[in-house]
Amino acid sequence: MTVLVGVSPGRRSAAVVQLGELLARSLGMDLVIAAVTPRSWPPSARPVDTEWLEYADASANVVLDHAAAMLAGDVKATFVVHGASSARRGILELVEKHDARLIVLGSSTAGQIGRVSVGSEADGLLHASPVPVAIAPRGYRVGKGARVTRITAAYSGSESSADLVIAAAGIAAAGGGALRLASFAVLPPAPMTAGVGANAEDQIRDEWARRMREDAAALLHEVAELPHTPASTDAVVGTGESWSAAMDDVEWAANDVLVVGSSSLGPLARVFVGSHAAKVVRHSPVPVVVVPRGRAEVLAARAEAG
Amino acid sequence: MTTLGQQLLRRKPTTPPAANEAHLKRSIGLFSLTMIGVGGTLGTGIFTVLSSSVPIAGPAIVISFIIGGIVAGLTALCYAEMAGAVPVSGSTYSYAYATLGEAPAMGVGACLLLEYGVSTAAVAVGWSQYVNQLLLNLFGWQIPTALSQSPEEGGVINIPAIIVIVLCGLLLIRGASESTTVNSIMVVVKIGVILFFCAVAVTGWNADHFADFAPHGIQGIVGGAGIIFFSFVGLDAVSTAGEEAKNPKRNLPLAIIIALLIIITIYVITCVTAIGAQAPAKFDGQEAGLSAILQNILHSSWPGTVVAIGAIISIFSVTLVCLYGQTRILFAMSRDGMIPAIFERVNPRTMTPVQGTVIVMVVTGILAAFVPLNFLYEMTSIGTLVAFLVVSVGVIILRVREPDLERGFKLPFGWLIPILSIVGCLLVISQLRLITIAVFVIWTAVFLVFYFFYGRKRSVLQTGHVVDAGIDVPYTSNVRQLEDER
């Protein structure tokens, strides 16, 4: 069982390597750091193609060397350059080959520092991956030897989201970390012209938050009856006028990881991010792990069985 | 055990205003505040109200608009003092509950169902007229009378009115909301359309139309004011936005007065040019009035089409806001235990009160489909007038009961303004049709009987199940005391 870190050839990134190492250390898995390079098609040995492939391999190796230098060294790591017709396909091939349980990717450079930003490759994998996908915020850094101290599970009140919480509880318990349930709501400001006051939405928010806390408390009660329980449990509700405000409404610690379930509409085994989940992912200040629904069910069943 | 009197007059404790710091930002300036007043008011009535009011007052409807505007302005000023004195947020219902007591608050609730719910139906009917006009102009076809009129006006059911209410309801269920920016855009659209109307209509000016200025005398003028009062609904939005206003002591009254002047000016210009362009006798029963007038004088359809499109856009936004207000008022009442809890269910995904919205949508949809427009106007007017009356009385009661209360804004000239406001409201109410007053009294009585058997026992103040207030909130006094400030 491994954690597969996908680095982009030609662009060094400390964030993704450090997140990969943090997660591998916390999960007790080995690390595979892979750079997927393009293959020429149709396969040919014309000099111009060969030159290009050599260049791609060389730049992949530069990135892998950099990654090796970034590692703390306490996690066993393998470095791979893998050729494939597309980065997404390459990563999926490597998942099978190395029995990866988690894919770790970096944010796109178009994003804001400190926030997760889903690039095109990550977006493609979010729609196709059979295993959870973790995405590091831009500029993410981890202290030496750190472990994930708390898993924050995004909870929407739906059935599949309850599975995700149980799954997250199992993983938190196995890693000795804490579990936190977080629900987020964005409420637009009340229309002033309606004559019902500027705070008309506050009462709606309070009622929603009350229901969420009730549901979360019931769920945490279930978590407490699992064979292995997390070190501590907690539930928070974040609201604001925008998604980033709602996510900043709750407190985030170093080495927090946010776990988000895929939409209940998508195919069972694949990650398919719902509209709310996608927004939570895009505004997260901490690394996000997106878990496919089918995978969450398996992990939840495992947590319940002990 | 509390006595019946104590139950009926118990007041809701107010939570300290500092409870939510996110909303303490005072961000609305004089301009935006004025825009809220203009945006909340303009568009409810002016597009359709002339056809039912000109036959009553004749060209003197201009005076009716001024009377209606003055009464609306006086009550809006009282509203501002009330809103500044009571640290609760929300509608007239919340103010009445915090100052006058539970039973008066329920009476106000009955009025607000008219002010919001019935006016939603009324504006939706107006929308259906303009949709029909637009269809006719663009495609030479319109929805048959049977499907676009209420039974009393020769139809069977008003389908377009139902459609607009359902569309707005679905938007609200999805969680849409009109931001301050959208409001400002809508204000520009509304003023633009109305000025366009005036500019074109003035080309058909005929001073002879004003010859018989007040055919029905003073009674006709005040009676007309009763109907057109409907088009001033929404001015109180300025006061409810007051808690977010910068320097409310200065800006709140100023914004109300400026907004009122803008609105009265627009209404008066519209009336004068409309009557100048079309003889008063022709207004009776005219549909999509402003559009039709332009087409009659120009014998060309494009100006009418422009006005129709503008009206459709602006009336839609008014319907949305009215429907929104209604669901939130019912939500507040439900949280207080006054009405069944179905109105306070929030859907966890959309974060909107879905069931409540659907119920409001169905009821207002039925009203819009089957009740004639005239009656809807008058019911809205009387509901609004009585709600305003209660606020004005509340200002006086509050001054007697809590003279030292810290008020964000205090009306000058002692009791003059509240008393004038009460007199004005009573005057306008007295000229409404008897049937309107009777239906209103019956409706309020039914609502209060419902309260007596339902809300009185289930009130949160009775059961002690306080949803959001802290444990230490006192039940005896409900307004900020000076002692607390020190």
Interface residues (C-beta under 8 A of the other chain):
Chain A: S156 G157 S158 A185 V186 L187 P188 P189 A190 P191 M192 T193 A194 G195 V196 G197 A198 N199 A200 E201 D202 Q203 I204 R205 D206 E207 W208 R210 R211 M212 D215 H276
Chain B: N20 H23 I28 I36 G39 G40 S89 G90 S91 S94 G175 A176 S177 E178 S179 T180 N183 G234 D236 A237 T240 A241 E243 E244 V321 C322 Y324 G325 R328 I329 F331 A332 R335 E344 V346 P348 R349 M351 T352 P353 V467 D468
